[in-house]
Amino acid sequence: MLRTPVDGTRRRILTRLGEPDTAERGLTADDIAAGLGIPLPVALTHLRFLTSLGLLRTVRRGDRLHYRRDEIRIAEVTRLFEKGW
């Protein structure tokens, strides 16, 4: 599920959102798109998919939606893969 895109965009998004300067506050879709050098619609598609899997959570600040990693869910999924799911 995370390795499907050949270019690793989903992993790059999760990595970017896990960086110390962004982990707490999260990033908007615009921030992700600009930071990774991808079009906004592509970023939104990946962000929505990761959110639907429960790997990201959203927080609304004003009129902007910020995406943050759900570390508990990521740990659960990691354990499933380590067990040979």
PDB file with SEQRES, HELIX, SHEET and CRYST1 records, atoms N, CA, C and O in Angstrom:
SEQRES   1 A   85  MET LEU ARG THR PRO VAL ASP GLY THR ARG ARG ARG ILE          
SEQRES   2 A   85  LEU THR ARG LEU GLY GLU PRO ASP THR ALA GLU ARG GLY          
SEQRES   3 A   85  LEU THR ALA ASP ASP ILE ALA ALA GLY LEU GLY ILE PRO          
SEQRES   4 A   85  LEU PRO VAL ALA LEU THR HIS LEU ARG PHE LEU THR SER          
SEQRES   5 A   85  LEU GLY LEU LEU ARG THR VAL ARG ARG GLY ASP ARG LEU          
SEQRES   6 A   85  HIS TYR ARG ARG ASP GLU ILE ARG ILE ALA GLU VAL THR          
SEQRES   7 A   85  ARG LEU PHE GLU LYS GLY TRP                                  
HELIX    1 AA1 THR A    9  LEU A   17  1                                   9    
HELIX    2 AA2 PRO A   20  ALA A   23  1                                   4    
HELIX    3 AA3 ALA A   29  LEU A   36  1                                   8    
HELIX    4 AA4 LEU A   40  SER A   52  1                                  13    
HELIX    5 AA5 GLU A   71  GLU A   82  1                                  12    
SHEET    1 AA1 2 LEU A  56  ARG A  61  0                                        
SHEET    2 AA1 2 ARG A  64  ARG A  69 -1                                        
CRYST1    1.000    1.000    1.000  90.00  90.00  90.00 P 1           1          
ATOM      1  N   MET A   1       0.810  -1.198   0.000  1.00  0.00           N  
ATOM      2  CA  MET A   1       0.000   0.000   0.000  1.00  0.00           C  
ATOM      3  C   MET A   1       0.852   1.260   0.000  1.00  0.00           C  
ATOM      4  O   MET A   1       0.472   2.265  -0.600  1.00  0.00           O  
ATOM      5  N   LEU A   2       2.001   1.217   0.667  1.00  0.00           N  
ATOM      6  CA  LEU A   2       2.879   2.395   0.663  1.00  0.00           C  
ATOM      7  C   LEU A   2       3.871   2.354  -0.482  1.00  0.00           C  
ATOM      8  O   LEU A   2       4.445   3.381  -0.846  1.00  0.00           O  
ATOM      9  N   ARG A   3       4.076   1.184  -1.049  1.00  0.00           N  
ATOM     10  CA  ARG A   3       5.066   1.060  -2.112  1.00  0.00           C  
ATOM     11  C   ARG A   3       4.457   1.100  -3.495  1.00  0.00           C  
ATOM     12  O   ARG A   3       5.188   1.002  -4.481  1.00  0.00           O  
ATOM     13  N   THR A   4       3.154   1.240  -3.606  1.00  0.00           N  
ATOM     14  CA  THR A   4       2.487   1.227  -4.902  1.00  0.00           C  
ATOM     15  C   THR A   4       3.033   2.283  -5.854  1.00  0.00           C  
ATOM     16  O   THR A   4       3.381   1.939  -6.983  1.00  0.00           O  
ATOM     17  N   PRO A   5       3.126   3.555  -5.457  1.00  0.00           N  
ATOM     18  CA  PRO A   5       3.670   4.539  -6.396  1.00  0.00           C  
ATOM     19  C   PRO A   5       5.153   4.266  -6.631  1.00  0.00           C  
ATOM     20  O   PRO A   5       5.929   4.095  -5.691  1.00  0.00           O  
ATOM     21  N   VAL A   6       5.514   4.230  -7.873  1.00  0.00           N  
ATOM     22  CA  VAL A   6       6.896   3.940  -8.238  1.00  0.00           C  
ATOM     23  C   VAL A   6       7.842   4.986  -7.664  1.00  0.00           C  
ATOM     24  O   VAL A   6       8.974   4.662  -7.303  1.00  0.00           O  
ATOM     25  N   ASP A   7       7.398   6.228  -7.576  1.00  0.00           N  
ATOM     26  CA  ASP A   7       8.294   7.291  -7.127  1.00  0.00           C  
ATOM     27  C   ASP A   7       8.363   7.435  -5.608  1.00  0.00           C  
ATOM     28  O   ASP A   7       9.126   8.269  -5.122  1.00  0.00           O  
ATOM     29  N   GLY A   8       7.605   6.664  -4.844  1.00  0.00           N  
ATOM     30  CA  GLY A   8       7.673   6.709  -3.387  1.00  0.00           C  
ATOM     31  C   GLY A   8       7.051   7.943  -2.762  1.00  0.00           C  
ATOM     32  O   GLY A   8       7.444   8.341  -1.665  1.00  0.00           O  
ATOM     33  N   THR A   9       6.101   8.549  -3.430  1.00  0.00           N  
ATOM     34  CA  THR A   9       5.507   9.787  -2.933  1.00  0.00           C  
ATOM     35  C   THR A   9       4.882   9.615  -1.549  1.00  0.00           C  
ATOM     36  O   THR A   9       5.041  10.483  -0.690  1.00  0.00           O  
ATOM     37  N   ARG A  10       4.186   8.528  -1.325  1.00  0.00           N  
ATOM     38  CA  ARG A  10       3.533   8.338  -0.012  1.00  0.00           C  
ATOM     39  C   ARG A  10       4.564   8.224   1.098  1.00  0.00           C  
ATOM     40  O   ARG A  10       4.377   8.783   2.179  1.00  0.00           O  
ATOM     41  N   ARG A  11       5.629   7.519   0.846  1.00  0.00           N  
ATOM     42  CA  ARG A  11       6.693   7.425   1.858  1.00  0.00           C  
ATOM     43  C   ARG A  11       7.326   8.792   2.089  1.00  0.00           C  
ATOM     44  O   ARG A  11       7.636   9.149   3.226  1.00  0.00           O  
ATOM     45  N   ARG A  12       7.519   9.553   1.021  1.00  0.00           N  
ATOM     46  CA  ARG A  12       8.102  10.892   1.156  1.00  0.00           C  
ATOM     47  C   ARG A  12       7.186  11.797   1.979  1.00  0.00           C  
ATOM     48  O   ARG A  12       7.663  12.588   2.792  1.00  0.00           O  
ATOM     49  N   ILE A  13       5.880  11.683   1.773  1.00  0.00           N  
ATOM     50  CA  ILE A  13       4.927  12.474   2.552  1.00  0.00           C  
ATOM     51  C   ILE A  13       5.020  12.097   4.024  1.00  0.00           C  
ATOM     52  O   ILE A  13       5.104  12.973   4.885  1.00  0.00           O  
ATOM     53  N   LEU A  14       5.007  10.804   4.318  1.00  0.00           N  
ATOM     54  CA  LEU A  14       5.094  10.364   5.712  1.00  0.00           C  
ATOM     55  C   LEU A  14       6.411  10.798   6.351  1.00  0.00           C  
ATOM     56  O   LEU A  14       6.445  11.189   7.517  1.00  0.00           O  
ATOM     57  N   THR A  15       7.481  10.727   5.586  1.00  0.00           N  
ATOM     58  CA  THR A  15       8.780  11.159   6.106  1.00  0.00           C  
ATOM     59  C   THR A  15       8.769  12.648   6.402  1.00  0.00           C  
ATOM     60  O   THR A  15       9.215  13.082   7.464  1.00  0.00           O  
ATOM     61  N   ARG A  16       8.258  13.428   5.459  1.00  0.00           N  
ATOM     62  CA  ARG A  16       8.211  14.894   5.648  1.00  0.00           C  
ATOM     63  C   ARG A  16       7.375  15.266   6.861  1.00  0.00           C  
ATOM     64  O   ARG A  16       7.748  16.153   7.629  1.00  0.00           O  
ATOM     65  N   LEU A  17       6.241  14.588   7.037  1.00  0.00           N  
ATOM     66  CA  LEU A  17       5.378  14.891   8.172  1.00  0.00           C  
ATOM     67  C   LEU A  17       5.957  14.402   9.500  1.00  0.00           C  
ATOM     68  O   LEU A  17       5.486  14.796  10.567  1.00  0.00           O  
ATOM     69  N   GLY A  18       6.966  13.552   9.435  1.00  0.00           N  
ATOM     70  CA  GLY A  18       7.608  13.062  10.649  1.00  0.00           C  
ATOM     71  C   GLY A  18       8.812  13.876  11.075  1.00  0.00           C  
ATOM     72  O   GLY A  18       9.394  13.617  12.128  1.00  0.00           O  
ATOM     73  N   GLU A  19       9.191  14.849  10.276  1.00  0.00           N  
ATOM     74  CA  GLU A  19      10.346  15.684  10.616  1.00  0.00           C  
ATOM     75  C   GLU A  19      10.013  16.554  11.826  1.00  0.00           C  
ATOM     76  O   GLU A  19       8.883  17.019  11.973  1.00  0.00           O  
ATOM     77  N   PRO A  20      11.014  16.772  12.696  1.00  0.00           N  
ATOM     78  CA  PRO A  20      10.764  17.509  13.941  1.00  0.00           C  
ATOM     79  C   PRO A  20      10.078  18.866  13.762  1.00  0.00           C  
ATOM     80  O   PRO A  20       9.256  19.254  14.592  1.00  0.00           O  
ATOM     81  N   ASP A  21      10.400  19.576  12.710  1.00  0.00           N  
ATOM     82  CA  ASP A  21       9.818  20.913  12.534  1.00  0.00           C  
ATOM     83  C   ASP A  21       8.362  20.874  12.084  1.00  0.00           C  
ATOM     84  O   ASP A  21       7.685  21.901  12.129  1.00  0.00           O  
ATOM     85  N   THR A  22       7.862  19.719  11.653  1.00  0.00           N  
ATOM     86  CA  THR A  22       6.478  19.641  11.162  1.00  0.00           C  
ATOM     87  C   THR A  22       5.609  18.640  11.911  1.00  0.00           C  
ATOM     88  O   THR A  22       4.384  18.689  11.793  1.00  0.00           O  
ATOM     89  N   ALA A  23       6.201  17.742  12.670  1.00  0.00           N  
ATOM     90  CA  ALA A  23       5.447  16.654  13.294  1.00  0.00           C  
ATOM     91  C   ALA A  23       4.311  17.169  14.179  1.00  0.00           C  
ATOM     92  O   ALA A  23       3.207  16.627  14.142  1.00  0.00           O  
ATOM     93  N   GLU A  24       4.565  18.186  14.956  1.00  0.00           N  
ATOM     94  CA  GLU A  24       3.545  18.675  15.896  1.00  0.00           C  
ATOM     95  C   GLU A  24       2.463  19.501  15.220  1.00  0.00           C  
ATOM     96  O   GLU A  24       1.278  19.294  15.480  1.00  0.00           O  
ATOM     97  N   ARG A  25       2.844  20.418  14.369  1.00  0.00           N  
ATOM     98  CA  ARG A  25       1.860  21.326  13.770  1.00  0.00           C  
ATOM     99  C   ARG A  25       1.226  20.781  12.507  1.00  0.00           C  
ATOM    100  O   ARG A  25       0.116  21.177  12.150  1.00  0.00           O  
ATOM    101  N   GLY A  26       1.924  19.868  11.815  1.00  0.00           N  
ATOM    102  CA  GLY A  26       1.409  19.338  10.557  1.00  0.00           C  
ATOM    103  C   GLY A  26       1.650  20.299   9.414  1.00  0.00           C  
ATOM    104  O   GLY A  26       2.187  21.392   9.593  1.00  0.00           O  
ATOM    105  N   LEU A  27       1.239  19.865   8.230  1.00  0.00           N  
ATOM    106  CA  LEU A  27       1.396  20.678   7.035  1.00  0.00           C  
ATOM    107  C   LEU A  27       0.111  20.666   6.226  1.00  0.00           C  
ATOM    108  O   LEU A  27      -0.671  19.718   6.298  1.00  0.00           O  
ATOM    109  N   THR A  28      -0.099  21.715   5.461  1.00  0.00           N  
ATOM    110  CA  THR A  28      -1.237  21.760   4.545  1.00  0.00           C  
ATOM    111  C   THR A  28      -0.873  21.001   3.267  1.00  0.00           C  
ATOM    112  O   THR A  28       0.292  20.683   3.028  1.00  0.00           O  
ATOM    113  N   ALA A  29      -1.881  20.723   2.461  1.00  0.00           N  
ATOM    114  CA  ALA A  29      -1.637  20.079   1.169  1.00  0.00           C  
ATOM    115  C   ALA A  29      -0.746  20.962   0.300  1.00  0.00           C  
ATOM    116  O   ALA A  29       0.114  20.455  -0.420  1.00  0.00           O  
ATOM    117  N   ASP A  30      -0.941  22.263   0.360  1.00  0.00           N  
ATOM    118  CA  ASP A  30      -0.090  23.193  -0.391  1.00  0.00           C  
ATOM    119  C   ASP A  30       1.370  23.079   0.056  1.00  0.00           C  
ATOM    120  O   ASP A  30       2.281  23.074  -0.772  1.00  0.00           O  
ATOM    121  N   ASP A  31       1.582  22.986   1.378  1.00  0.00           N  
ATOM    122  CA  ASP A  31       2.944  22.844   1.906  1.00  0.00           C  
ATOM    123  C   ASP A  31       3.600  21.561   1.404  1.00  0.00           C  
ATOM    124  O   ASP A  31       4.762  21.562   0.998  1.00  0.00           O  
ATOM    125  N   ILE A  32       2.843  20.473   1.439  1.00  0.00           N  
ATOM    126  CA  ILE A  32       3.359  19.178   0.991  1.00  0.00           C  
ATOM    127  C   ILE A  32       3.706  19.245  -0.497  1.00  0.00           C  
ATOM    128  O   ILE A  32       4.792  18.836  -0.906  1.00  0.00           O  
ATOM    129  N   ALA A  33       2.783  19.760  -1.294  1.00  0.00           N  
ATOM    130  CA  ALA A  33       3.007  19.838  -2.744  1.00  0.00           C  
ATOM    131  C   ALA A  33       4.260  20.658  -3.052  1.00  0.00           C  
ATOM    132  O   ALA A  33       5.108  20.236  -3.839  1.00  0.00           O  
ATOM    133  N   ALA A  34       4.369  21.816  -2.434  1.00  0.00           N  
ATOM    134  CA  ALA A  34       5.526  22.682  -2.685  1.00  0.00           C  
ATOM    135  C   ALA A  34       6.813  22.039  -2.195  1.00  0.00           C  
ATOM    136  O   ALA A  34       7.831  22.083  -2.886  1.00  0.00           O  
ATOM    137  N   GLY A  35       6.778  21.445  -1.016  1.00  0.00           N  
ATOM    138  CA  GLY A  35       7.973  20.847  -0.438  1.00  0.00           C  
ATOM    139  C   GLY A  35       8.484  19.641  -1.207  1.00  0.00           C  
ATOM    140  O   GLY A  35       9.688  19.389  -1.251  1.00  0.00           O  
ATOM    141  N   LEU A  36       7.574  18.902  -1.809  1.00  0.00           N  
ATOM    142  CA  LEU A  36       7.974  17.709  -2.558  1.00  0.00           C  
ATOM    143  C   LEU A  36       8.077  17.970  -4.058  1.00  0.00           C  
ATOM    144  O   LEU A  36       8.513  17.102  -4.814  1.00  0.00           O  
ATOM    145  N   GLY A  37       7.677  19.157  -4.482  1.00  0.00           N  
ATOM    146  CA  GLY A  37       7.750  19.498  -5.901  1.00  0.00           C  
ATOM    147  C   GLY A  37       6.782  18.705  -6.759  1.00  0.00           C  
ATOM    148  O   GLY A  37       7.114  18.280  -7.865  1.00  0.00           O  
ATOM    149  N   ILE A  38       5.571  18.511  -6.230  1.00  0.00           N  
ATOM    150  CA  ILE A  38       4.538  17.779  -6.969  1.00  0.00           C  
ATOM    151  C   ILE A  38       3.309  18.666  -7.111  1.00  0.00           C  
ATOM    152  O   ILE A  38       3.111  19.578  -6.308  1.00  0.00           O  
ATOM    153  N   PRO A  39       2.483  18.413  -8.117  1.00  0.00           N  
ATOM    154  CA  PRO A  39       1.267  19.208  -8.279  1.00  0.00           C  
ATOM    155  C   PRO A  39       0.314  19.013  -7.093  1.00  0.00           C  
ATOM    156  O   PRO A  39       0.260  17.932  -6.505  1.00  0.00           O  
ATOM    157  N   LEU A  40      -0.425  20.050  -6.752  1.00  0.00           N  
ATOM    158  CA  LEU A  40      -1.367  19.992  -5.641  1.00  0.00           C  
ATOM    159  C   LEU A  40      -2.370  18.840  -5.782  1.00  0.00           C  
ATOM    160  O   LEU A  40      -2.605  18.139  -4.797  1.00  0.00           O  
ATOM    161  N   PRO A  41      -2.976  18.608  -6.961  1.00  0.00           N  
ATOM    162  CA  PRO A  41      -3.915  17.489  -7.067  1.00  0.00           C  
ATOM    163  C   PRO A  41      -3.275  16.132  -6.751  1.00  0.00           C  
ATOM    164  O   PRO A  41      -3.931  15.250  -6.197  1.00  0.00           O  
ATOM    165  N   VAL A  42      -2.016  15.968  -7.098  1.00  0.00           N  
ATOM    166  CA  VAL A  42      -1.305  14.715  -6.795  1.00  0.00           C  
ATOM    167  C   VAL A  42      -1.117  14.600  -5.281  1.00  0.00           C  
ATOM    168  O   VAL A  42      -1.353  13.541  -4.701  1.00  0.00           O  
ATOM    169  N   ALA A  43      -0.697  15.684  -4.652  1.00  0.00           N  
ATOM    170  CA  ALA A  43      -0.514  15.685  -3.199  1.00  0.00           C  
ATOM    171  C   ALA A  43      -1.835  15.363  -2.503  1.00  0.00           C  
ATOM    172  O   ALA A  43      -1.868  14.554  -1.576  1.00  0.00           O  
ATOM    173  N   LEU A  44      -2.911  15.988  -2.944  1.00  0.00           N  
ATOM    174  CA  LEU A  44      -4.219  15.746  -2.330  1.00  0.00           C  
ATOM    175  C   LEU A  44      -4.657  14.289  -2.466  1.00  0.00           C  
ATOM    176  O   LEU A  44      -5.214  13.717  -1.530  1.00  0.00           O  
ATOM    177  N   THR A  45      -4.408  13.698  -3.616  1.00  0.00           N  
ATOM    178  CA  THR A  45      -4.771  12.292  -3.822  1.00  0.00           C  
ATOM    179  C   THR A  45      -4.041  11.405  -2.821  1.00  0.00           C  
ATOM    180  O   THR A  45      -4.653  10.541  -2.193  1.00  0.00           O  
ATOM    181  N   HIS A  46      -2.746  11.614  -2.672  1.00  0.00           N  
ATOM    182  CA  HIS A  46      -1.965  10.806  -1.730  1.00  0.00           C  
ATOM    183  C   HIS A  46      -2.364  11.090  -0.284  1.00  0.00           C  
ATOM    184  O   HIS A  46      -2.478  10.164   0.518  1.00  0.00           O  
ATOM    185  N   LEU A  47      -2.574  12.347   0.052  1.00  0.00           N  
ATOM    186  CA  LEU A  47      -2.970  12.701   1.418  1.00  0.00           C  
ATOM    187  C   LEU A  47      -4.322  12.094   1.777  1.00  0.00           C  
ATOM    188  O   LEU A  47      -4.501  11.596   2.888  1.00  0.00           O  
ATOM    189  N   ARG A  48      -5.257  12.130   0.863  1.00  0.00           N  
ATOM    190  CA  ARG A  48      -6.576  11.535   1.129  1.00  0.00           C  
ATOM    191  C   ARG A  48      -6.464  10.024   1.305  1.00  0.00           C  
ATOM    192  O   ARG A  48      -7.123   9.447   2.170  1.00  0.00           O  
ATOM    193  N   PHE A  49      -5.634   9.384   0.488  1.00  0.00           N  
ATOM    194  CA  PHE A  49      -5.451   7.944   0.612  1.00  0.00           C  
ATOM    195  C   PHE A  49      -4.829   7.588   1.956  1.00  0.00           C  
ATOM    196  O   PHE A  49      -5.313   6.690   2.644  1.00  0.00           O  
ATOM    197  N   LEU A  50      -3.759   8.284   2.335  1.00  0.00           N  
ATOM    198  CA  LEU A  50      -3.108   8.012   3.612  1.00  0.00           C  
ATOM    199  C   LEU A  50      -4.047   8.289   4.784  1.00  0.00           C  
ATOM    200  O   LEU A  50      -4.002   7.587   5.794  1.00  0.00           O  
ATOM    201  N   THR A  51      -4.894   9.305   4.653  1.00  0.00           N  
ATOM    202  CA  THR A  51      -5.881   9.603   5.688  1.00  0.00           C  
ATOM    203  C   THR A  51      -6.923   8.489   5.768  1.00  0.00           C  
ATOM    204  O   THR A  51      -7.322   8.092   6.863  1.00  0.00           O  
ATOM    205  N   SER A  52      -7.361   7.986   4.622  1.00  0.00           N  
ATOM    206  CA  SER A  52      -8.362   6.907   4.617  1.00  0.00           C  
ATOM    207  C   SER A  52      -7.820   5.632   5.250  1.00  0.00           C  
ATOM    208  O   SER A  52      -8.590   4.839   5.792  1.00  0.00           O  
ATOM    209  N   LEU A  53      -6.499   5.423   5.190  1.00  0.00           N  
ATOM    210  CA  LEU A  53      -5.874   4.272   5.831  1.00  0.00           C  
ATOM    211  C   LEU A  53      -5.679   4.486   7.331  1.00  0.00           C  
ATOM    212  O   LEU A  53      -5.352   3.555   8.066  1.00  0.00           O  
ATOM    213  N   GLY A  54      -5.885   5.725   7.771  1.00  0.00           N  
ATOM    214  CA  GLY A  54      -5.699   6.040   9.175  1.00  0.00           C  
ATOM    215  C   GLY A  54      -4.271   6.408   9.535  1.00  0.00           C  
ATOM    216  O   GLY A  54      -3.950   6.569  10.712  1.00  0.00           O  
ATOM    217  N   LEU A  55      -3.412   6.542   8.537  1.00  0.00           N  
ATOM    218  CA  LEU A  55      -2.016   6.875   8.806  1.00  0.00           C  
ATOM    219  C   LEU A  55      -1.807   8.362   9.040  1.00  0.00           C  
ATOM    220  O   LEU A  55      -0.802   8.771   9.622  1.00  0.00           O  
ATOM    221  N   LEU A  56      -2.757   9.168   8.585  1.00  0.00           N  
ATOM    222  CA  LEU A  56      -2.723  10.613   8.815  1.00  0.00           C  
ATOM    223  C   LEU A  56      -4.012  11.049   9.477  1.00  0.00           C  
ATOM    224  O   LEU A  56      -5.063  10.433   9.298  1.00  0.00           O  
ATOM    225  N   ARG A  57      -3.915  12.112  10.236  1.00  0.00           N  
ATOM    226  CA  ARG A  57      -5.088  12.774  10.825  1.00  0.00           C  
ATOM    227  C   ARG A  57      -5.090  14.217  10.343  1.00  0.00           C  
ATOM    228  O   ARG A  57      -4.050  14.780   9.997  1.00  0.00           O  
ATOM    229  N   THR A  58      -6.261  14.790  10.330  1.00  0.00           N  
ATOM    230  CA  THR A  58      -6.366  16.185   9.908  1.00  0.00           C  
ATOM    231  C   THR A  58      -6.797  17.049  11.081  1.00  0.00           C  
ATOM    232  O   THR A  58      -7.543  16.620  11.961  1.00  0.00           O  
ATOM    233  N   VAL A  59      -6.304  18.277  11.064  1.00  0.00           N  
ATOM    234  CA  VAL A  59      -6.670  19.282  12.055  1.00  0.00           C  
ATOM    235  C   VAL A  59      -6.962  20.561  11.290  1.00  0.00           C  
ATOM    236  O   VAL A  59      -6.148  21.003  10.480  1.00  0.00           O  
ATOM    237  N   ARG A  60      -8.112  21.154  11.542  1.00  0.00           N  
ATOM    238  CA  ARG A  60      -8.462  22.398  10.862  1.00  0.00           C  
ATOM    239  C   ARG A  60      -7.984  23.572  11.707  1.00  0.00           C  
ATOM    240  O   ARG A  60      -8.297  23.678  12.892  1.00  0.00           O  
ATOM    241  N   ARG A  61      -7.220  24.448  11.066  1.00  0.00           N  
ATOM    242  CA  ARG A  61      -6.767  25.691  11.693  1.00  0.00           C  
ATOM    243  C   ARG A  61      -7.230  26.825  10.805  1.00  0.00           C  
ATOM    244  O   ARG A  61      -6.690  27.056   9.724  1.00  0.00           O  
ATOM    245  N   GLY A  62      -8.231  27.521  11.280  1.00  0.00           N  
ATOM    246  CA  GLY A  62      -8.836  28.559  10.459  1.00  0.00           C  
ATOM    247  C   GLY A  62      -9.515  27.908   9.270  1.00  0.00           C  
ATOM    248  O   GLY A  62     -10.340  27.010   9.440  1.00  0.00           O  
ATOM    249  N   ASP A  63      -9.182  28.346   8.085  1.00  0.00           N  
ATOM    250  CA  ASP A  63      -9.785  27.763   6.881  1.00  0.00           C  
ATOM    251  C   ASP A  63      -8.856  26.753   6.212  1.00  0.00           C  
ATOM    252  O   ASP A  63      -9.114  26.328   5.086  1.00  0.00           O  
ATOM    253  N   ARG A  64      -7.783  26.370   6.893  1.00  0.00           N  
ATOM    254  CA  ARG A  64      -6.783  25.453   6.315  1.00  0.00           C  
ATOM    255  C   ARG A  64      -6.802  24.115   7.037  1.00  0.00           C  
ATOM    256  O   ARG A  64      -6.935  24.057   8.260  1.00  0.00           O  
ATOM    257  N   LEU A  65      -6.671  23.058   6.280  1.00  0.00           N  
ATOM    258  CA  LEU A  65      -6.600  21.709   6.812  1.00  0.00           C  
ATOM    259  C   LEU A  65      -5.132  21.299   6.900  1.00  0.00           C  
ATOM    260  O   LEU A  65      -4.408  21.347   5.905  1.00  0.00           O  
ATOM    261  N   HIS A  66      -4.700  20.901   8.083  1.00  0.00           N  
ATOM    262  CA  HIS A  66      -3.320  20.462   8.301  1.00  0.00           C  
ATOM    263  C   HIS A  66      -3.310  18.949   8.482  1.00  0.00           C  
ATOM    264  O   HIS A  66      -4.172  18.387   9.158  1.00  0.00           O  
ATOM    265  N   TYR A  67      -2.337  18.309   7.879  1.00  0.00           N  
ATOM    266  CA  TYR A  67      -2.178  16.861   7.972  1.00  0.00           C  
ATOM    267  C   TYR A  67      -1.050  16.536   8.938  1.00  0.00           C  
ATOM    268  O   TYR A  67       0.017  17.150   8.910  1.00  0.00           O  
ATOM    269  N   ARG A  68      -1.318  15.538   9.807  1.00  0.00           N  
ATOM    270  CA  ARG A  68      -0.315  15.070  10.762  1.00  0.00           C  
ATOM    271  C   ARG A  68      -0.297  13.560  10.757  1.00  0.00           C  
ATOM    272  O   ARG A  68      -1.309  12.917  10.479  1.00  0.00           O  
ATOM    273  N   ARG A  69       0.851  12.996  11.063  1.00  0.00           N  
ATOM    274  CA  ARG A  69       0.965  11.550  11.159  1.00  0.00           C  
ATOM    275  C   ARG A  69       0.218  11.040  12.384  1.00  0.00           C  
ATOM    276  O   ARG A  69       0.181  11.706  13.419  1.00  0.00           O  
ATOM    277  N   ASP A  70      -0.376   9.860  12.263  1.00  0.00           N  
ATOM    278  CA  ASP A  70      -0.959   9.170  13.412  1.00  0.00           C  
ATOM    279  C   ASP A  70       0.046   8.097  13.805  1.00  0.00           C  
ATOM    280  O   ASP A  70       0.030   6.990  13.265  1.00  0.00           O  
ATOM    281  N   GLU A  71       0.908   8.428  14.739  1.00  0.00           N  
ATOM    282  CA  GLU A  71       2.026   7.552  15.095  1.00  0.00           C  
ATOM    283  C   GLU A  71       1.554   6.209  15.643  1.00  0.00           C  
ATOM    284  O   GLU A  71       2.206   5.189  15.421  1.00  0.00           O  
ATOM    285  N   ILE A  72       0.441   6.196  16.348  1.00  0.00           N  
ATOM    286  CA  ILE A  72      -0.075   4.935  16.892  1.00  0.00           C  
ATOM    287  C   ILE A  72      -0.505   4.012  15.756  1.00  0.00           C  
ATOM    288  O   ILE A  72      -0.166   2.828  15.759  1.00  0.00           O  
ATOM    289  N   ARG A  73      -1.237   4.535  14.801  1.00  0.00           N  
ATOM    290  CA  ARG A  73      -1.687   3.732  13.666  1.00  0.00           C  
ATOM    291  C   ARG A  73      -0.504   3.275  12.808  1.00  0.00           C  
ATOM    292  O   ARG A  73      -0.488   2.138  12.337  1.00  0.00           O  
ATOM    293  N   ILE A  74       0.472   4.139  12.605  1.00  0.00           N  
ATOM    294  CA  ILE A  74       1.656   3.774  11.831  1.00  0.00           C  
ATOM    295  C   ILE A  74       2.385   2.621  12.521  1.00  0.00           C  
ATOM    296  O   ILE A  74       2.843   1.693  11.855  1.00  0.00           O  
ATOM    297  N   ALA A  75       2.496   2.672  13.846  1.00  0.00           N  
ATOM    298  CA  ALA A  75       3.142   1.591  14.595  1.00  0.00           C  
ATOM    299  C   ALA A  75       2.358   0.289  14.450  1.00  0.00           C  
ATOM    300  O   ALA A  75       2.952  -0.779  14.302  1.00  0.00           O  
ATOM    301  N   GLU A  76       1.029   0.369  14.490  1.00  0.00           N  
ATOM    302  CA  GLU A  76       0.194  -0.830  14.320  1.00  0.00           C  
ATOM    303  C   GLU A  76       0.419  -1.464  12.950  1.00  0.00           C  
ATOM    304  O   GLU A  76       0.591  -2.678  12.840  1.00  0.00           O  
ATOM    305  N   VAL A  77       0.415  -0.640  11.918  1.00  0.00           N  
ATOM    306  CA  VAL A  77       0.602  -1.144  10.557  1.00  0.00           C  
ATOM    307  C   VAL A  77       2.008  -1.722  10.401  1.00  0.00           C  
ATOM    308  O   VAL A  77       2.186  -2.756   9.758  1.00  0.00           O  
ATOM    309  N   THR A  78       2.992  -1.067  10.979  1.00  0.00           N  
ATOM    310  CA  THR A  78       4.361  -1.558  10.927  1.00  0.00           C  
ATOM    311  C   THR A  78       4.447  -2.946  11.557  1.00  0.00           C  
ATOM    312  O   THR A  78       5.084  -3.842  11.003  1.00  0.00           O  
ATOM    313  N   ARG A  79       3.810  -3.125  12.711  1.00  0.00           N  
ATOM    314  CA  ARG A  79       3.808  -4.431  13.371  1.00  0.00           C  
ATOM    315  C   ARG A  79       3.152  -5.502  12.503  1.00  0.00           C  
ATOM    316  O   ARG A  79       3.624  -6.637  12.453  1.00  0.00           O  
ATOM    317  N   LEU A  80       2.064  -5.143  11.820  1.00  0.00           N  
ATOM    318  CA  LEU A  80       1.399  -6.106  10.935  1.00  0.00           C  
ATOM    319  C   LEU A  80       2.340  -6.582   9.825  1.00  0.00           C  
ATOM    320  O   LEU A  80       2.408  -7.774   9.527  1.00  0.00           O  
ATOM    321  N   PHE A  81       3.058  -5.641   9.223  1.00  0.00           N  
ATOM    322  CA  PHE A  81       3.991  -6.008   8.161  1.00  0.00           C  
ATOM    323  C   PHE A  81       5.171  -6.802   8.690  1.00  0.00           C  
ATOM    324  O   PHE A  81       5.661  -7.707   8.015  1.00  0.00           O  
ATOM    325  N   GLU A  82       5.631  -6.478   9.883  1.00  0.00           N  
ATOM    326  CA  GLU A  82       6.748  -7.216  10.471  1.00  0.00           C  
ATOM    327  C   GLU A  82       6.368  -8.658  10.780  1.00  0.00           C  
ATOM    328  O   GLU A  82       7.217  -9.549  10.742  1.00  0.00           O  
ATOM    329  N   LYS A  83       5.100  -8.889  11.085  1.00  0.00           N  
ATOM    330  CA  LYS A  83       4.612 -10.241  11.373  1.00  0.00           C  
ATOM    331  C   LYS A  83       4.334 -11.035  10.113  1.00  0.00           C  
ATOM    332  O   LYS A  83       3.945 -12.201  10.186  1.00  0.00           O  
ATOM    333  N   GLY A  84       4.529 -10.418   8.961  1.00  0.00           N  
ATOM    334  CA  GLY A  84       4.324 -11.116   7.709  1.00  0.00           C  
ATOM    335  C   GLY A  84       2.901 -11.100   7.227  1.00  0.00           C  
ATOM    336  O   GLY A  84       2.435 -12.054   6.605  1.00  0.00           O  
ATOM    337  N   TRP A  85       2.211 -10.026   7.509  1.00  0.00           N  
ATOM    338  CA  TRP A  85       0.817  -9.865   7.083  1.00  0.00           C  
ATOM    339  C   TRP A  85       0.730 -10.092   5.637  1.00  0.00           C  
ATOM    340  O   TRP A  85      -0.356 -10.007   5.063  1.00  0.00           O  
TER     341      TRP A  85                                                      
END                                                                             
